[in-house]
Amino acid sequence: MLSWTVVFLIVAIIAGVLGFSGIAAGAAGIAKILFFIFLVVFLVSLIMRFVRTA
C-alpha cells in the first residue's frame, strides 16, 4: 500500500510541474488517503504484536 502512495505522489508532482493542477490535486488527495490508511494498518499491526507477546 505504501508503494501505491509513492506512485500517486510521483504522479501528483509530475502533473503539478506540467501544470495539470486538477490531476495533481486528485493524485495528491489519493496519496494522502492511502498514506493514512497505511498508518492505521501499521499501528494496528504493531498493537496486535505487542498484545500477543504480553
mmCIF entry with sequence, helices, sheets and N, C-alpha, C, O atoms, coordinates in Angstrom:
data_MODEL
# 
_entry.id   MODEL 
# 
_entity.id                         1 
_entity.type                       polymer 
_entity.pdbx_number_of_molecules   1 
# 
_entity_poly.entity_id                      1 
_entity_poly.type                           'polypeptide(L)' 
_entity_poly.nstd_linkage                   no 
_entity_poly.nstd_monomer                   no 
_entity_poly.pdbx_seq_one_letter_code       MLSWTVVFLIVAIIAGVLGFSGIAAGAAGIAKILFFIFLVVFLVSLIMRFVRTA 
_entity_poly.pdbx_seq_one_letter_code_can   MLSWTVVFLIVAIIAGVLGFSGIAAGAAGIAKILFFIFLVVFLVSLIMRFVRTA 
_entity_poly.pdbx_strand_id                 A 
# 
loop_
_entity_poly_seq.entity_id 
_entity_poly_seq.num 
_entity_poly_seq.mon_id 
_entity_poly_seq.hetero 
1 1  MET n 
1 2  LEU n 
1 3  SER n 
1 4  TRP n 
1 5  THR n 
1 6  VAL n 
1 7  VAL n 
1 8  PHE n 
1 9  LEU n 
1 10 ILE n 
1 11 VAL n 
1 12 ALA n 
1 13 ILE n 
1 14 ILE n 
1 15 ALA n 
1 16 GLY n 
1 17 VAL n 
1 18 LEU n 
1 19 GLY n 
1 20 PHE n 
1 21 SER n 
1 22 GLY n 
1 23 ILE n 
1 24 ALA n 
1 25 ALA n 
1 26 GLY n 
1 27 ALA n 
1 28 ALA n 
1 29 GLY n 
1 30 ILE n 
1 31 ALA n 
1 32 LYS n 
1 33 ILE n 
1 34 LEU n 
1 35 PHE n 
1 36 PHE n 
1 37 ILE n 
1 38 PHE n 
1 39 LEU n 
1 40 VAL n 
1 41 VAL n 
1 42 PHE n 
1 43 LEU n 
1 44 VAL n 
1 45 SER n 
1 46 LEU n 
1 47 ILE n 
1 48 MET n 
1 49 ARG n 
1 50 PHE n 
1 51 VAL n 
1 52 ARG n 
1 53 THR n 
1 54 ALA n 
# 
_struct_asym.id          A 
_struct_asym.entity_id   1 
# 
loop_
_struct_conf.conf_type_id 
_struct_conf.id 
_struct_conf.pdbx_PDB_helix_id 
_struct_conf.beg_label_comp_id 
_struct_conf.beg_label_asym_id 
_struct_conf.beg_label_seq_id 
_struct_conf.pdbx_beg_PDB_ins_code 
_struct_conf.end_label_comp_id 
_struct_conf.end_label_asym_id 
_struct_conf.end_label_seq_id 
_struct_conf.pdbx_end_PDB_ins_code 
_struct_conf.beg_auth_comp_id 
_struct_conf.beg_auth_asym_id 
_struct_conf.beg_auth_seq_id 
_struct_conf.end_auth_comp_id 
_struct_conf.end_auth_asym_id 
_struct_conf.end_auth_seq_id 
_struct_conf.pdbx_PDB_helix_class 
_struct_conf.details 
_struct_conf.pdbx_PDB_helix_length 
HELX_P HELX_P1 AA1 LEU A 2  ? LEU A 18 ? LEU A 2  LEU A 18 1 ? 17 
HELX_P HELX_P2 AA2 SER A 21 ? THR A 53 ? SER A 21 THR A 53 1 ? 33 
# 
_struct_conf_type.id          HELX_P 
_struct_conf_type.criteria    ? 
_struct_conf_type.reference   ? 
# 
loop_
_atom_site.group_PDB 
_atom_site.id 
_atom_site.type_symbol 
_atom_site.label_atom_id 
_atom_site.label_alt_id 
_atom_site.label_comp_id 
_atom_site.label_asym_id 
_atom_site.label_entity_id 
_atom_site.label_seq_id 
_atom_site.pdbx_PDB_ins_code 
_atom_site.Cartn_x 
_atom_site.Cartn_y 
_atom_site.Cartn_z 
_atom_site.occupancy 
_atom_site.B_iso_or_equiv 
_atom_site.pdbx_formal_charge 
_atom_site.auth_seq_id 
_atom_site.auth_comp_id 
_atom_site.auth_asym_id 
_atom_site.auth_atom_id 
_atom_site.pdbx_PDB_model_num 
ATOM 1   N N  . MET A 1 1  ? 0.823  -1.184  0.000   1.00 0.00 ? 1  MET A N  1 
ATOM 2   C CA . MET A 1 1  ? 0.000  0.000   0.000   1.00 0.00 ? 1  MET A CA 1 
ATOM 3   C C  . MET A 1 1  ? 0.870  1.252   0.000   1.00 0.00 ? 1  MET A C  1 
ATOM 4   O O  . MET A 1 1  ? 0.509  2.271   -0.588  1.00 0.00 ? 1  MET A O  1 
ATOM 5   N N  . LEU A 1 2  ? 1.995  1.165   0.652   1.00 0.00 ? 2  LEU A N  1 
ATOM 6   C CA . LEU A 1 2  ? 2.900  2.308   0.675   1.00 0.00 ? 2  LEU A CA 1 
ATOM 7   C C  . LEU A 1 2  ? 3.470  2.576   -0.714  1.00 0.00 ? 2  LEU A C  1 
ATOM 8   O O  . LEU A 1 2  ? 3.749  3.723   -1.061  1.00 0.00 ? 2  LEU A O  1 
ATOM 9   N N  . SER A 1 3  ? 3.642  1.527   -1.505  1.00 0.00 ? 3  SER A N  1 
ATOM 10  C CA . SER A 1 3  ? 4.159  1.728   -2.861  1.00 0.00 ? 3  SER A CA 1 
ATOM 11  C C  . SER A 1 3  ? 3.150  2.478   -3.724  1.00 0.00 ? 3  SER A C  1 
ATOM 12  O O  . SER A 1 3  ? 3.539  3.303   -4.551  1.00 0.00 ? 3  SER A O  1 
ATOM 13  N N  . TRP A 1 4  ? 1.851  2.200   -3.541  1.00 0.00 ? 4  TRP A N  1 
ATOM 14  C CA . TRP A 1 4  ? 0.833  2.944   -4.293  1.00 0.00 ? 4  TRP A CA 1 
ATOM 15  C C  . TRP A 1 4  ? 0.815  4.402   -3.878  1.00 0.00 ? 4  TRP A C  1 
ATOM 16  O O  . TRP A 1 4  ? 0.572  5.281   -4.704  1.00 0.00 ? 4  TRP A O  1 
ATOM 17  N N  . THR A 1 5  ? 1.070  4.668   -2.601  1.00 0.00 ? 5  THR A N  1 
ATOM 18  C CA . THR A 1 5  ? 1.142  6.042   -2.136  1.00 0.00 ? 5  THR A CA 1 
ATOM 19  C C  . THR A 1 5  ? 2.266  6.787   -2.833  1.00 0.00 ? 5  THR A C  1 
ATOM 20  O O  . THR A 1 5  ? 2.094  7.930   -3.258  1.00 0.00 ? 5  THR A O  1 
ATOM 21  N N  . VAL A 1 6  ? 3.417  6.138   -2.951  1.00 0.00 ? 6  VAL A N  1 
ATOM 22  C CA . VAL A 1 6  ? 4.556  6.756   -3.620  1.00 0.00 ? 6  VAL A CA 1 
ATOM 23  C C  . VAL A 1 6  ? 4.249  6.992   -5.104  1.00 0.00 ? 6  VAL A C  1 
ATOM 24  O O  . VAL A 1 6  ? 4.619  8.029   -5.655  1.00 0.00 ? 6  VAL A O  1 
ATOM 25  N N  . VAL A 1 7  ? 3.579  6.041   -5.747  1.00 0.00 ? 7  VAL A N  1 
ATOM 26  C CA . VAL A 1 7  ? 3.224  6.196   -7.163  1.00 0.00 ? 7  VAL A CA 1 
ATOM 27  C C  . VAL A 1 7  ? 2.315  7.404   -7.357  1.00 0.00 ? 7  VAL A C  1 
ATOM 28  O O  . VAL A 1 7  ? 2.554  8.220   -8.247  1.00 0.00 ? 7  VAL A O  1 
ATOM 29  N N  . PHE A 1 8  ? 1.270  7.527   -6.531  1.00 0.00 ? 8  PHE A N  1 
ATOM 30  C CA . PHE A 1 8  ? 0.361  8.658   -6.667  1.00 0.00 ? 8  PHE A CA 1 
ATOM 31  C C  . PHE A 1 8  ? 1.049  9.972   -6.315  1.00 0.00 ? 8  PHE A C  1 
ATOM 32  O O  . PHE A 1 8  ? 0.724  11.008  -6.895  1.00 0.00 ? 8  PHE A O  1 
ATOM 33  N N  . LEU A 1 9  ? 1.987  9.952   -5.384  1.00 0.00 ? 9  LEU A N  1 
ATOM 34  C CA . LEU A 1 9  ? 2.727  11.155  -5.046  1.00 0.00 ? 9  LEU A CA 1 
ATOM 35  C C  . LEU A 1 9  ? 3.593  11.600  -6.217  1.00 0.00 ? 9  LEU A C  1 
ATOM 36  O O  . LEU A 1 9  ? 3.668  12.793  -6.514  1.00 0.00 ? 9  LEU A O  1 
ATOM 37  N N  . ILE A 1 10 ? 4.244  10.660  -6.879  1.00 0.00 ? 10 ILE A N  1 
ATOM 38  C CA . ILE A 1 10 ? 5.067  10.995  -8.049  1.00 0.00 ? 10 ILE A CA 1 
ATOM 39  C C  . ILE A 1 10 ? 4.199  11.525  -9.188  1.00 0.00 ? 10 ILE A C  1 
ATOM 40  O O  . ILE A 1 10 ? 4.580  12.478  -9.868  1.00 0.00 ? 10 ILE A O  1 
ATOM 41  N N  . VAL A 1 11 ? 3.039  10.912  -9.396  1.00 0.00 ? 11 VAL A N  1 
ATOM 42  C CA . VAL A 1 11 ? 2.107  11.395  -10.422 1.00 0.00 ? 11 VAL A CA 1 
ATOM 43  C C  . VAL A 1 11 ? 1.666  12.821  -10.089 1.00 0.00 ? 11 VAL A C  1 
ATOM 44  O O  . VAL A 1 11 ? 1.584  13.666  -10.980 1.00 0.00 ? 11 VAL A O  1 
ATOM 45  N N  . ALA A 1 12 ? 1.386  13.091  -8.825  1.00 0.00 ? 12 ALA A N  1 
ATOM 46  C CA . ALA A 1 12 ? 0.974  14.430  -8.426  1.00 0.00 ? 12 ALA A CA 1 
ATOM 47  C C  . ALA A 1 12 ? 2.076  15.452  -8.661  1.00 0.00 ? 12 ALA A C  1 
ATOM 48  O O  . ALA A 1 12 ? 1.806  16.563  -9.116  1.00 0.00 ? 12 ALA A O  1 
ATOM 49  N N  . ILE A 1 13 ? 3.297  15.088  -8.358  1.00 0.00 ? 13 ILE A N  1 
ATOM 50  C CA . ILE A 1 13 ? 4.418  16.008  -8.557  1.00 0.00 ? 13 ILE A CA 1 
ATOM 51  C C  . ILE A 1 13 ? 4.633  16.288  -10.033 1.00 0.00 ? 13 ILE A C  1 
ATOM 52  O O  . ILE A 1 13 ? 4.820  17.440  -10.426 1.00 0.00 ? 13 ILE A O  1 
ATOM 53  N N  . ILE A 1 14 ? 4.610  15.254  -10.849 1.00 0.00 ? 14 ILE A N  1 
ATOM 54  C CA . ILE A 1 14 ? 4.815  15.440  -12.287 1.00 0.00 ? 14 ILE A CA 1 
ATOM 55  C C  . ILE A 1 14 ? 3.676  16.257  -12.889 1.00 0.00 ? 14 ILE A C  1 
ATOM 56  O O  . ILE A 1 14 ? 3.915  17.156  -13.694 1.00 0.00 ? 14 ILE A O  1 
ATOM 57  N N  . ALA A 1 15 ? 2.441  15.949  -12.502 1.00 0.00 ? 15 ALA A N  1 
ATOM 58  C CA . ALA A 1 15 ? 1.299  16.706  -13.019 1.00 0.00 ? 15 ALA A CA 1 
ATOM 59  C C  . ALA A 1 15 ? 1.356  18.162  -12.568 1.00 0.00 ? 15 ALA A C  1 
ATOM 60  O O  . ALA A 1 15 ? 0.997  19.061  -13.328 1.00 0.00 ? 15 ALA A O  1 
ATOM 61  N N  . GLY A 1 16 ? 1.797  18.396  -11.355 1.00 0.00 ? 16 GLY A N  1 
ATOM 62  C CA . GLY A 1 16 ? 1.928  19.768  -10.859 1.00 0.00 ? 16 GLY A CA 1 
ATOM 63  C C  . GLY A 1 16 ? 2.986  20.551  -11.615 1.00 0.00 ? 16 GLY A C  1 
ATOM 64  O O  . GLY A 1 16 ? 2.789  21.727  -11.923 1.00 0.00 ? 16 GLY A O  1 
ATOM 65  N N  . VAL A 1 17 ? 4.101  19.911  -11.915 1.00 0.00 ? 17 VAL A N  1 
ATOM 66  C CA . VAL A 1 17 ? 5.172  20.573  -12.668 1.00 0.00 ? 17 VAL A CA 1 
ATOM 67  C C  . VAL A 1 17 ? 4.705  20.902  -14.081 1.00 0.00 ? 17 VAL A C  1 
ATOM 68  O O  . VAL A 1 17 ? 5.051  21.953  -14.620 1.00 0.00 ? 17 VAL A O  1 
ATOM 69  N N  . LEU A 1 18 ? 3.928  20.016  -14.677 1.00 0.00 ? 18 LEU A N  1 
ATOM 70  C CA . LEU A 1 18 ? 3.462  20.221  -16.043 1.00 0.00 ? 18 LEU A CA 1 
ATOM 71  C C  . LEU A 1 18 ? 2.235  21.127  -16.125 1.00 0.00 ? 18 LEU A C  1 
ATOM 72  O O  . LEU A 1 18 ? 1.803  21.471  -17.225 1.00 0.00 ? 18 LEU A O  1 
ATOM 73  N N  . GLY A 1 19 ? 1.669  21.519  -14.991 1.00 0.00 ? 19 GLY A N  1 
ATOM 74  C CA . GLY A 1 19 ? 0.571  22.464  -14.992 1.00 0.00 ? 19 GLY A CA 1 
ATOM 75  C C  . GLY A 1 19 ? -0.813 21.855  -14.941 1.00 0.00 ? 19 GLY A C  1 
ATOM 76  O O  . GLY A 1 19 ? -1.800 22.575  -15.095 1.00 0.00 ? 19 GLY A O  1 
ATOM 77  N N  . PHE A 1 20 ? -0.918 20.574  -14.732 1.00 0.00 ? 20 PHE A N  1 
ATOM 78  C CA . PHE A 1 20 ? -2.225 19.922  -14.620 1.00 0.00 ? 20 PHE A CA 1 
ATOM 79  C C  . PHE A 1 20 ? -2.658 19.944  -13.158 1.00 0.00 ? 20 PHE A C  1 
ATOM 80  O O  . PHE A 1 20 ? -2.502 18.956  -12.442 1.00 0.00 ? 20 PHE A O  1 
ATOM 81  N N  . SER A 1 21 ? -3.197 21.064  -12.728 1.00 0.00 ? 21 SER A N  1 
ATOM 82  C CA . SER A 1 21 ? -3.469 21.233  -11.300 1.00 0.00 ? 21 SER A CA 1 
ATOM 83  C C  . SER A 1 21 ? -4.603 20.336  -10.808 1.00 0.00 ? 21 SER A C  1 
ATOM 84  O O  . SER A 1 21 ? -4.574 19.892  -9.660  1.00 0.00 ? 21 SER A O  1 
ATOM 85  N N  . GLY A 1 22 ? -5.594 20.062  -11.646 1.00 0.00 ? 22 GLY A N  1 
ATOM 86  C CA . GLY A 1 22 ? -6.692 19.193  -11.233 1.00 0.00 ? 22 GLY A CA 1 
ATOM 87  C C  . GLY A 1 22 ? -6.234 17.767  -11.003 1.00 0.00 ? 22 GLY A C  1 
ATOM 88  O O  . GLY A 1 22 ? -6.592 17.137  -10.008 1.00 0.00 ? 22 GLY A O  1 
ATOM 89  N N  . ILE A 1 23 ? -5.443 17.269  -11.926 1.00 0.00 ? 23 ILE A N  1 
ATOM 90  C CA . ILE A 1 23 ? -4.910 15.909  -11.785 1.00 0.00 ? 23 ILE A CA 1 
ATOM 91  C C  . ILE A 1 23 ? -3.954 15.835  -10.607 1.00 0.00 ? 23 ILE A C  1 
ATOM 92  O O  . ILE A 1 23 ? -3.940 14.848  -9.872  1.00 0.00 ? 23 ILE A O  1 
ATOM 93  N N  . ALA A 1 24 ? -3.155 16.878  -10.428 1.00 0.00 ? 24 ALA A N  1 
ATOM 94  C CA . ALA A 1 24 ? -2.207 16.900  -9.306  1.00 0.00 ? 24 ALA A CA 1 
ATOM 95  C C  . ALA A 1 24 ? -2.939 16.885  -7.970  1.00 0.00 ? 24 ALA A C  1 
ATOM 96  O O  . ALA A 1 24 ? -2.538 16.180  -7.044  1.00 0.00 ? 24 ALA A O  1 
ATOM 97  N N  . ALA A 1 25 ? -4.010 17.662  -7.875  1.00 0.00 ? 25 ALA A N  1 
ATOM 98  C CA . ALA A 1 25 ? -4.772 17.697  -6.623  1.00 0.00 ? 25 ALA A CA 1 
ATOM 99  C C  . ALA A 1 25 ? -5.442 16.353  -6.352  1.00 0.00 ? 25 ALA A C  1 
ATOM 100 O O  . ALA A 1 25 ? -5.465 15.883  -5.215  1.00 0.00 ? 25 ALA A O  1 
ATOM 101 N N  . GLY A 1 26 ? -5.980 15.742  -7.392  1.00 0.00 ? 26 GLY A N  1 
ATOM 102 C CA . GLY A 1 26 ? -6.616 14.436  -7.215  1.00 0.00 ? 26 GLY A CA 1 
ATOM 103 C C  . GLY A 1 26 ? -5.631 13.365  -6.808  1.00 0.00 ? 26 GLY A C  1 
ATOM 104 O O  . GLY A 1 26 ? -5.904 12.576  -5.903  1.00 0.00 ? 26 GLY A O  1 
ATOM 105 N N  . ALA A 1 27 ? -4.480 13.329  -7.472  1.00 0.00 ? 27 ALA A N  1 
ATOM 106 C CA . ALA A 1 27 ? -3.466 12.325  -7.139  1.00 0.00 ? 27 ALA A CA 1 
ATOM 107 C C  . ALA A 1 27 ? -2.905 12.559  -5.739  1.00 0.00 ? 27 ALA A C  1 
ATOM 108 O O  . ALA A 1 27 ? -2.645 11.601  -5.012  1.00 0.00 ? 27 ALA A O  1 
ATOM 109 N N  . ALA A 1 28 ? -2.718 13.808  -5.358  1.00 0.00 ? 28 ALA A N  1 
ATOM 110 C CA . ALA A 1 28 ? -2.224 14.102  -4.012  1.00 0.00 ? 28 ALA A CA 1 
ATOM 111 C C  . ALA A 1 28 ? -3.256 13.705  -2.956  1.00 0.00 ? 28 ALA A C  1 
ATOM 112 O O  . ALA A 1 28 ? -2.895 13.214  -1.887  1.00 0.00 ? 28 ALA A O  1 
ATOM 113 N N  . GLY A 1 29 ? -4.523 13.915  -3.252  1.00 0.00 ? 29 GLY A N  1 
ATOM 114 C CA . GLY A 1 29 ? -5.575 13.504  -2.316  1.00 0.00 ? 29 GLY A CA 1 
ATOM 115 C C  . GLY A 1 29 ? -5.612 11.997  -2.135  1.00 0.00 ? 29 GLY A C  1 
ATOM 116 O O  . GLY A 1 29 ? -5.743 11.502  -1.016  1.00 0.00 ? 29 GLY A O  1 
ATOM 117 N N  . ILE A 1 30 ? -5.496 11.270  -3.239  1.00 0.00 ? 30 ILE A N  1 
ATOM 118 C CA . ILE A 1 30 ? -5.478 9.809   -3.160  1.00 0.00 ? 30 ILE A CA 1 
ATOM 119 C C  . ILE A 1 30 ? -4.245 9.340   -2.392  1.00 0.00 ? 30 ILE A C  1 
ATOM 120 O O  . ILE A 1 30 ? -4.332 8.423   -1.574  1.00 0.00 ? 30 ILE A O  1 
ATOM 121 N N  . ALA A 1 31 ? -3.092 9.968   -2.654  1.00 0.00 ? 31 ALA A N  1 
ATOM 122 C CA . ALA A 1 31 ? -1.864 9.592   -1.941  1.00 0.00 ? 31 ALA A CA 1 
ATOM 123 C C  . ALA A 1 31 ? -2.012 9.838   -0.447  1.00 0.00 ? 31 ALA A C  1 
ATOM 124 O O  . ALA A 1 31 ? -1.551 9.034   0.364   1.00 0.00 ? 31 ALA A O  1 
ATOM 125 N N  . LYS A 1 32 ? -2.650 10.940  -0.078  1.00 0.00 ? 32 LYS A N  1 
ATOM 126 C CA . LYS A 1 32 ? -2.840 11.249  1.341   1.00 0.00 ? 32 LYS A CA 1 
ATOM 127 C C  . LYS A 1 32 ? -3.751 10.220  2.008   1.00 0.00 ? 32 LYS A C  1 
ATOM 128 O O  . LYS A 1 32 ? -3.466 9.760   3.114   1.00 0.00 ? 32 LYS A O  1 
ATOM 129 N N  . ILE A 1 33 ? -4.836 9.864   1.343   1.00 0.00 ? 33 ILE A N  1 
ATOM 130 C CA . ILE A 1 33 ? -5.766 8.869   1.895   1.00 0.00 ? 33 ILE A CA 1 
ATOM 131 C C  . ILE A 1 33 ? -5.081 7.519   2.061   1.00 0.00 ? 33 ILE A C  1 
ATOM 132 O O  . ILE A 1 33 ? -5.218 6.874   3.101   1.00 0.00 ? 33 ILE A O  1 
ATOM 133 N N  . LEU A 1 34 ? -4.340 7.087   1.035   1.00 0.00 ? 34 LEU A N  1 
ATOM 134 C CA . LEU A 1 34 ? -3.640 5.804   1.115   1.00 0.00 ? 34 LEU A CA 1 
ATOM 135 C C  . LEU A 1 34 ? -2.586 5.810   2.217   1.00 0.00 ? 34 LEU A C  1 
ATOM 136 O O  . LEU A 1 34 ? -2.392 4.804   2.899   1.00 0.00 ? 34 LEU A O  1 
ATOM 137 N N  . PHE A 1 35 ? -1.904 6.942   2.394   1.00 0.00 ? 35 PHE A N  1 
ATOM 138 C CA . PHE A 1 35 ? -0.889 7.022   3.437   1.00 0.00 ? 35 PHE A CA 1 
ATOM 139 C C  . PHE A 1 35 ? -1.511 6.892   4.818   1.00 0.00 ? 35 PHE A C  1 
ATOM 140 O O  . PHE A 1 35 ? -0.962 6.204   5.678   1.00 0.00 ? 35 PHE A O  1 
ATOM 141 N N  . PHE A 1 36 ? -2.659 7.549   5.048   1.00 0.00 ? 36 PHE A N  1 
ATOM 142 C CA . PHE A 1 36 ? -3.298 7.447   6.356   1.00 0.00 ? 36 PHE A CA 1 
ATOM 143 C C  . PHE A 1 36 ? -3.855 6.046   6.596   1.00 0.00 ? 36 PHE A C  1 
ATOM 144 O O  . PHE A 1 36 ? -3.822 5.557   7.725   1.00 0.00 ? 36 PHE A O  1 
ATOM 145 N N  . ILE A 1 37 ? -4.362 5.402   5.562   1.00 0.00 ? 37 ILE A N  1 
ATOM 146 C CA . ILE A 1 37 ? -4.802 4.008   5.705   1.00 0.00 ? 37 ILE A CA 1 
ATOM 147 C C  . ILE A 1 37 ? -3.616 3.124   6.058   1.00 0.00 ? 37 ILE A C  1 
ATOM 148 O O  . ILE A 1 37 ? -3.726 2.244   6.913   1.00 0.00 ? 37 ILE A O  1 
ATOM 149 N N  . PHE A 1 38 ? -2.468 3.357   5.395   1.00 0.00 ? 38 PHE A N  1 
ATOM 150 C CA . PHE A 1 38 ? -1.263 2.598   5.710   1.00 0.00 ? 38 PHE A CA 1 
ATOM 151 C C  . PHE A 1 38 ? -0.857 2.804   7.166   1.00 0.00 ? 38 PHE A C  1 
ATOM 152 O O  . PHE A 1 38 ? -0.500 1.846   7.852   1.00 0.00 ? 38 PHE A O  1 
ATOM 153 N N  . LEU A 1 39 ? -0.912 4.052   7.642   1.00 0.00 ? 39 LEU A N  1 
ATOM 154 C CA . LEU A 1 39 ? -0.530 4.312   9.026   1.00 0.00 ? 39 LEU A CA 1 
ATOM 155 C C  . LEU A 1 39 ? -1.447 3.588   10.013  1.00 0.00 ? 39 LEU A C  1 
ATOM 156 O O  . LEU A 1 39 ? -0.973 3.035   11.006  1.00 0.00 ? 39 LEU A O  1 
ATOM 157 N N  . VAL A 1 40 ? -2.741 3.586   9.751   1.00 0.00 ? 40 VAL A N  1 
ATOM 158 C CA . VAL A 1 40 ? -3.689 2.912   10.635  1.00 0.00 ? 40 VAL A CA 1 
ATOM 159 C C  . VAL A 1 40 ? -3.422 1.416   10.663  1.00 0.00 ? 40 VAL A C  1 
ATOM 160 O O  . VAL A 1 40 ? -3.384 0.810   11.734  1.00 0.00 ? 40 VAL A O  1 
ATOM 161 N N  . VAL A 1 41 ? -3.236 0.819   9.495   1.00 0.00 ? 41 VAL A N  1 
ATOM 162 C CA . VAL A 1 41 ? -2.971 -0.623  9.427   1.00 0.00 ? 41 VAL A CA 1 
ATOM 163 C C  . VAL A 1 41 ? -1.655 -0.960  10.119  1.00 0.00 ? 41 VAL A C  1 
ATOM 164 O O  . VAL A 1 41 ? -1.557 -1.974  10.810  1.00 0.00 ? 41 VAL A O  1 
ATOM 165 N N  . PHE A 1 42 ? -0.644 -0.114  9.936   1.00 0.00 ? 42 PHE A N  1 
ATOM 166 C CA . PHE A 1 42 ? 0.658  -0.335  10.569  1.00 0.00 ? 42 PHE A CA 1 
ATOM 167 C C  . PHE A 1 42 ? 0.544  -0.259  12.091  1.00 0.00 ? 42 PHE A C  1 
ATOM 168 O O  . PHE A 1 42 ? 1.086  -1.109  12.798  1.00 0.00 ? 42 PHE A O  1 
ATOM 169 N N  . LEU A 1 43 ? -0.153 0.749   12.593  1.00 0.00 ? 43 LEU A N  1 
ATOM 170 C CA . LEU A 1 43 ? -0.298 0.888   14.036  1.00 0.00 ? 43 LEU A CA 1 
ATOM 171 C C  . LEU A 1 43 ? -1.113 -0.248  14.641  1.00 0.00 ? 43 LEU A C  1 
ATOM 172 O O  . LEU A 1 43 ? -0.789 -0.727  15.728  1.00 0.00 ? 43 LEU A O  1 
ATOM 173 N N  . VAL A 1 44 ? -2.156 -0.681  13.958  1.00 0.00 ? 44 VAL A N  1 
ATOM 174 C CA . VAL A 1 44 ? -2.959 -1.809  14.446  1.00 0.00 ? 44 VAL A CA 1 
ATOM 175 C C  . VAL A 1 44 ? -2.111 -3.070  14.489  1.00 0.00 ? 44 VAL A C  1 
ATOM 176 O O  . VAL A 1 44 ? -2.208 -3.844  15.441  1.00 0.00 ? 44 VAL A O  1 
ATOM 177 N N  . SER A 1 45 ? -1.283 -3.289  13.475  1.00 0.00 ? 45 SER A N  1 
ATOM 178 C CA . SER A 1 45 ? -0.434 -4.484  13.479  1.00 0.00 ? 45 SER A CA 1 
ATOM 179 C C  . SER A 1 45 ? 0.604  -4.422  14.588  1.00 0.00 ? 45 SER A C  1 
ATOM 180 O O  . SER A 1 45 ? 0.924  -5.452  15.181  1.00 0.00 ? 45 SER A O  1 
ATOM 181 N N  . LEU A 1 46 ? 1.140  -3.239  14.883  1.00 0.00 ? 46 LEU A N  1 
ATOM 182 C CA . LEU A 1 46 ? 2.082  -3.111  15.996  1.00 0.00 ? 46 LEU A CA 1 
ATOM 183 C C  . LEU A 1 46 ? 1.398  -3.394  17.324  1.00 0.00 ? 46 LEU A C  1 
ATOM 184 O O  . LEU A 1 46 ? 1.951  -4.098  18.169  1.00 0.00 ? 46 LEU A O  1 
ATOM 185 N N  . ILE A 1 47 ? 0.208  -2.854  17.515  1.00 0.00 ? 47 ILE A N  1 
ATOM 186 C CA . ILE A 1 47 ? -0.524 -3.072  18.762  1.00 0.00 ? 47 ILE A CA 1 
ATOM 187 C C  . ILE A 1 47 ? -0.863 -4.551  18.924  1.00 0.00 ? 47 ILE A C  1 
ATOM 188 O O  . ILE A 1 47 ? -0.741 -5.105  20.016  1.00 0.00 ? 47 ILE A O  1 
ATOM 189 N N  . MET A 1 48 ? -1.290 -5.187  17.832  1.00 0.00 ? 48 MET A N  1 
ATOM 190 C CA . MET A 1 48 ? -1.615 -6.612  17.912  1.00 0.00 ? 48 MET A CA 1 
ATOM 191 C C  . MET A 1 48 ? -0.382 -7.442  18.243  1.00 0.00 ? 48 MET A C  1 
ATOM 192 O O  . MET A 1 48 ? -0.481 -8.429  18.972  1.00 0.00 ? 48 MET A O  1 
ATOM 193 N N  . ARG A 1 49 ? 0.777  -7.058  17.720  1.00 0.00 ? 49 ARG A N  1 
ATOM 194 C CA . ARG A 1 49 ? 2.001  -7.799  18.025  1.00 0.00 ? 49 ARG A CA 1 
ATOM 195 C C  . ARG A 1 49 ? 2.349  -7.677  19.491  1.00 0.00 ? 49 ARG A C  1 
ATOM 196 O O  . ARG A 1 49 ? 2.737  -8.665  20.116  1.00 0.00 ? 49 ARG A O  1 
ATOM 197 N N  . PHE A 1 50 ? 2.217  -6.464  20.067  1.00 0.00 ? 50 PHE A N  1 
ATOM 198 C CA . PHE A 1 50 ? 2.549  -6.283  21.473  1.00 0.00 ? 50 PHE A CA 1 
ATOM 199 C C  . PHE A 1 50 ? 1.534  -6.954  22.380  1.00 0.00 ? 50 PHE A C  1 
ATOM 200 O O  . PHE A 1 50 ? 1.899  -7.424  23.458  1.00 0.00 ? 50 PHE A O  1 
ATOM 201 N N  . VAL A 1 51 ? 0.287  -7.012  21.983  1.00 0.00 ? 51 VAL A N  1 
ATOM 202 C CA . VAL A 1 51 ? -0.750 -7.687  22.778  1.00 0.00 ? 51 VAL A CA 1 
ATOM 203 C C  . VAL A 1 51 ? -0.507 -9.186  22.783  1.00 0.00 ? 51 VAL A C  1 
ATOM 204 O O  . VAL A 1 51 ? -0.672 -9.838  23.814  1.00 0.00 ? 51 VAL A O  1 
ATOM 205 N N  . ARG A 1 52 ? -0.115 -9.742  21.631  1.00 0.00 ? 52 ARG A N  1 
ATOM 206 C CA . ARG A 1 52 ? 0.132  -11.185 21.553  1.00 0.00 ? 52 ARG A CA 1 
ATOM 207 C C  . ARG A 1 52 ? 1.331  -11.606 22.389  1.00 0.00 ? 52 ARG A C  1 
ATOM 208 O O  . ARG A 1 52 ? 1.313  -12.687 22.978  1.00 0.00 ? 52 ARG A O  1 
ATOM 209 N N  . THR A 1 53 ? 2.381  -10.775 22.458  1.00 0.00 ? 53 THR A N  1 
ATOM 210 C CA . THR A 1 53 ? 3.576  -11.173 23.190  1.00 0.00 ? 53 THR A CA 1 
ATOM 211 C C  . THR A 1 53 ? 3.435  -10.930 24.693  1.00 0.00 ? 53 THR A C  1 
ATOM 212 O O  . THR A 1 53 ? 4.202  -11.495 25.473  1.00 0.00 ? 53 THR A O  1 
ATOM 213 N N  . ALA A 1 54 ? 2.491  -10.118 25.112  1.00 0.00 ? 54 ALA A N  1 
ATOM 214 C CA . ALA A 1 54 ? 2.342  -9.807  26.540  1.00 0.00 ? 54 ALA A CA 1 
ATOM 215 C C  . ALA A 1 54 ? 1.551  -10.847 27.273  1.00 0.00 ? 54 ALA A C  1 
ATOM 216 O O  . ALA A 1 54 ? 1.341  -10.726 28.480  1.00 0.00 ? 54 ALA A O  1 
# 
